[in-house]
Amino acid sequence: MSIKGDTRSFRILIVEDNVDMAENIGDYLEAQGHVLDFAMDGIGGLHLALTQDYDVIVLDIMLPGMDGLTFSRKLRAEADNQTPILMLTARDTLADKLEGFGAGADDYLVKPFALEELAARLDSLVRRADNLVRLLLRVADLEVDMGKMAVQRAGYPIALNRAGLKILTILMQAHPNVVSRKELEHALWGDTPPGSDALRSHIYALRRAVDKPFKRPLIETVHGVGYRLVELDDISS
């Protein structure tokens, strides 16, 4: 995603078999500076969604080859792809909408619709996805989901106590910079830290959980200063 002045430019996949509608949507969104790819059937659209990176997908439900509901289920369940999906449909019953959301759609627009509303909804979906991404901290193969307060490395879940999670979160947010011992102590205990051994003990426990089970350590001591996280490529073998 790029930003042109005050205009946010997205990469959008349009999966729509109605040529006139696809052209109308494309002309309008391209005029706003967005970059578009098109597919006229579900199978071709799914291939693009799996092999290219998009900010958002506009997906018709009634498609040849593979309908939009199947497309969405496969993208979510089989590929674990969370690109926001705006579904287009002529059906507007509550049951239809619930079926679309159940298949993994993020929003639902009933035909006919105003192009201005389509653009506004796409902008909202991308902004919402941006906020979710910011809740996921990642350094090398280590991840912290701030929403769920869950930690994993190389796909394996890691259990941390409250202090360990707080230290790790601070180190990840500061990456690649060094966090001083004083900063960590203040974050944990305010102005009355119990002593240097307490922080050292928490760092030791954090290393046992985050580094010991894996080949390469990520937590580095900067002697006389504090600690930081390093990328795997930065670690000498």
C-alpha positions, 0 to 999 in steps of 0.5 A: 500500500502506498500513500499519494499526498492525502490519497491512500493508494491500495492494491485491489483484486476485483473478482467479478464476471459481469464485464460492465460492472467490473469495468465501472468499478475499475474505472472509478477506483483507478481514477482514485489512484488504486492499482487493480487486478481482475479475475472473471471467475472464482478459480482464477481469482483464488489463484491471484489471491494466493500468489499476489499481495492485495490490500483488499478483495472485491468478490462477487458471490455468483461466479463461474468455476467457483462461487464467492462463498467457496472462494472465501472459505478456501482463502481463509481456512486452507490458505490462512489468508486474512486479506479483507474481503468485500462481497458483492451480491444481489441477495440482501436477506439476513440469511444471505449476509450471515452466510457471507460473513460465516464464509469469511467476508468482512463486509457486504454490499448489495447490488446496485450500489454507489461507487462512492460507497464502495470506495468508502467501504474499501478504505474502511476495511484497509484501515481496520486491517492496518490496525490489526497488523499493528497489534501483531509484533514480529521480529525474526520468527518471533511473534507477539499478538497484542490482542490475544496476548499470545507469543509464538516462535517459529509457529510454536506457542510460548508461555510467559508470565506477566513480567516476561510478556511485558519485557518481551513486548517492550523489546519488540516495540523498541527493535532494533534499538537497545532498551536500558535496564533502567527503562525495563525496571521502571516499566515493571516496578515504577520508581521502586525496583526491587533490585538488579537481581530481580530483572536479571532473573526475569531476563533469564526466564525469558531467555529460557522460554524464547531462546533455549528451545531454538537454534539461534538466540534473539535476546542480546545483552548490550553490556553496561547498557541493557538488552535488545532483540536481533534478527536472525541474519544479524547473529553470527553462526 
